[in-house]
Amino acid sequence: MFLITSRYTASPEEIARALPAHREWLSVLYERGIFILSGRLVPPTGGFMLAHGIGRAELEALLADDPFRREGLLAHSIIELAPSRWSAELDAVMKGSS
């Protein structure tokens, strides 16, 4: 499981212009079951995504295709997580993370 954070390197106007393409990119990864959570950081200096069921190399390749990143509007950071405990509501997600 991975926590991906991003830091915007462009103006809010440039981010807003590329947002529809970024959301389409996210939708595909949600449909594939790779992303399970995403959103904006507060204050809005970037965003975050939680990914599972994927290796780091494949994740890095997918992130390189993020429209925000392709246009040089942000930088990603990846943190690998090794959960050892979770709520019962997350059992189905965690079974798919191994």
matplotlib code that plots the C-alpha trace (Angstrom):
import matplotlib.pyplot as plt

x = [0.0, 1.3, 0.5, 1.2, 1.4, 1.8, 3.0, 1.8, 4.5, 2.2, -0.4, -4.0, -5.1, -2.8, -4.0, -7.7, -7.1, -5.6, -8.0, -10.6, -7.8, -6.4, -9.9, -10.3, -6.9, -8.0, -11.3, -9.5, -7.3, -10.3, -12.1, -9.0, -9.2, -5.7, -6.8, -9.0, -8.8, -7.8, -8.3, -6.7, -4.4, -5.5, -4.4, -4.6, -0.9, -1.3, -3.1, -3.0, -3.9, -3.9, -3.0, -3.0, -2.6, 0.3, 4.1, 6.2, 7.6, 4.1, 2.9, 5.7, 4.9, 1.2, 2.1, 4.3, 1.2, -0.8, -1.7, -0.6, 2.8, 3.1, 2.5, 5.0, 2.4, 3.4, 5.9, 4.9, 6.2, 5.6, 5.5, 5.2, 2.9, 2.8, -0.5, -0.6, -4.1, -7.3, -11.1, -13.5, -14.9, -11.6, -11.3, -12.2, -9.7, -6.9, -7.4, -6.8, -3.6, -1.5]
y = [0.0, 3.5, 7.0, 9.4, 13.1, 15.9, 19.4, 21.9, 23.8, 25.9, 28.6, 27.8, 28.8, 26.3, 23.6, 24.4, 24.2, 20.7, 19.4, 17.8, 15.7, 14.8, 13.7, 11.4, 9.9, 9.3, 7.7, 5.0, 4.1, 3.9, 1.7, -0.6, -0.8, 0.8, 4.0, 3.8, 7.3, 10.7, 14.4, 17.8, 18.8, 21.5, 24.2, 23.5, 23.1, 19.7, 16.4, 12.8, 9.4, 6.0, 3.1, -0.7, -4.0, -2.6, -2.6, 0.5, 0.4, 0.1, 2.9, 5.2, 4.5, 5.4, 8.6, 9.7, 9.6, 12.0, 15.0, 17.4, 15.8, 15.5, 19.3, 19.9, 21.3, 19.1, 16.8, 13.4, 11.8, 8.1, 6.5, 2.8, 1.6, -1.8, -1.7, -4.2, -3.3, -1.9, -1.7, -4.4, -2.0, -2.2, -6.0, -6.2, -3.5, -5.0, -8.5, -7.0, -5.3, -8.4]
z = [0.0, -0.8, 0.2, -2.6, -1.8, -4.4, -4.1, -6.7, -8.6, -10.7, -10.2, -9.1, -12.6, -14.2, -11.8, -12.5, -16.3, -16.0, -13.3, -15.7, -17.3, -13.9, -12.7, -15.8, -15.1, -11.5, -12.6, -14.6, -11.6, -9.3, -11.9, -11.9, -8.1, -7.6, -5.9, -2.9, -1.5, -2.9, -2.3, -1.6, 1.1, 3.5, 2.8, -1.0, -1.7, -3.4, -3.0, -1.8, -3.1, -1.4, -3.7, -3.1, -4.9, -7.1, -7.0, -6.7, -10.2, -11.7, -9.5, -10.5, -14.2, -13.6, -11.7, -14.6, -16.7, -14.4, -16.5, -13.7, -13.8, -17.6, -17.7, -14.9, -12.5, -9.5, -7.9, -6.3, -3.2, -2.5, 1.0, 1.2, 4.1, 5.8, 7.8, 10.7, 11.9, 10.5, 11.2, 10.1, 7.5, 5.6, 5.5, 1.8, 0.9, 2.9, 1.5, -1.9, -0.7, -0.2]

ax = plt.figure().add_subplot(projection="3d")
ax.plot(x, y, z, "-o")
ax.set_aspect("equal")
plt.show()
